[in-house]
């Protein structure tokens, strides 16, 4: 499971027209093309995987409900009933954990050589 991707999937499940702050360059192919379009050569991309441990779901959800990052800011822009609906959808999508759990995230590293 991916921390932010799953959040935005949850938002769009309830509001298909919702705009997300996810980067359009969230995959290897888009980043490779972007770097090459700028004239870089020998472009290499690599996924950086990390994971975080949470004592419970409330610990994870608290960062969103405090407005952290674009996802949290989006959540705070909504009505309280929408918060609860997104929370329930997100909880279901990560497997309804009871107790501690781990959640992964991925970032892309890209490098290239200037010609």
N, C-alpha and C positions, 0 to 999 in steps of 0.2 A: 504494500500500500504506500502511496505517496502522500505526504502531508498536505501540501497545497493543492495538488491536482485533484485530490479527493474532495477538498473543500469546495473548489470551483465546480466540480461535477455535481456536488450536492446542491449548490446554488442553482445551477442550470436545470437540475431535475425538477425544481419547484418553479423556476422562472426561466423557460428556454431562451428568452430574449435578453437575459442578463449579460451585461458586459463583464469580462473578467480582466484582471490585471496580469494574466499569464502572458509571458513573452511569446511572440509569434515564432521565436527562434528556439523553441523548447525541444528540438530534436537535432540529432547529428547532421542530417542532410541539409537542413536550413542553415545551420551554422557554417558548415563546410562551404556552401554556395555563397554565403555572405562574405566570408574571408577571401575566397577566390575572386569574387566580383570586385574586391578592393585591390586586386593585383598581387595578393600574397601567393607564394608557392610553397610546395611541400607542406600543405595544410594537414594537420592531424587533430582529431577530436577524440576525447576520452571522457567517459562518464565517471563522475566522482560520486560514489554512494556513501551516504552517512545514515546513521540511525540514532534515534533518541529513545530513552526509556522514560516512561511516565508511570507515576504511582497509580493513577486512575484517569478516567476520561475527563473529569473536571479539571485536572491539571493541564491537560492538552487544550481543552476548550477555553480556558481562562485567557490564553494569549489572544484568541480571536475576540472574546467578549470585552477585552480591555482596549481593543482598537489597534493592535500591533500589526504593522504592515498594511499593504493594500487590501488583503483579505479582511483583516480586522476593521479597517476603515469602511469597507463595503458593508460589513455586518452592522456597524453602528449607524449606517445611513438608513437602515430598514426599521420597520415597526417591530415592537417586542414579539408579536405573534409570529412574524417572519423569522426572527432569531430562533425561536423555539422549533419551528418547522425545519430550518436548516440544521440546527443542532441534532434533531432526531434523525434526519436523513444521513448526516455525517456519521453519527454513532452507528447506524445500521450498516453503512458502507465499510466501516473499518472492523466489522464483526462483533459489535456490541460487547466490547471487552468488560469484564468484571475484574477489578483489581488491576495489578500492574500489567503493562504491555509495552511493546516496542513498535515504533513506526519509522519507516525509512523515508529518505528524501534523496533526490538526485540533482546534481548540477553538472553542466558540461564545461570542460576545459578545452580550449582551442588554442592552437599555436600554428604559426606559419612564418615563412621566411620572406623578407622584403627582397624583391628582385633587384 
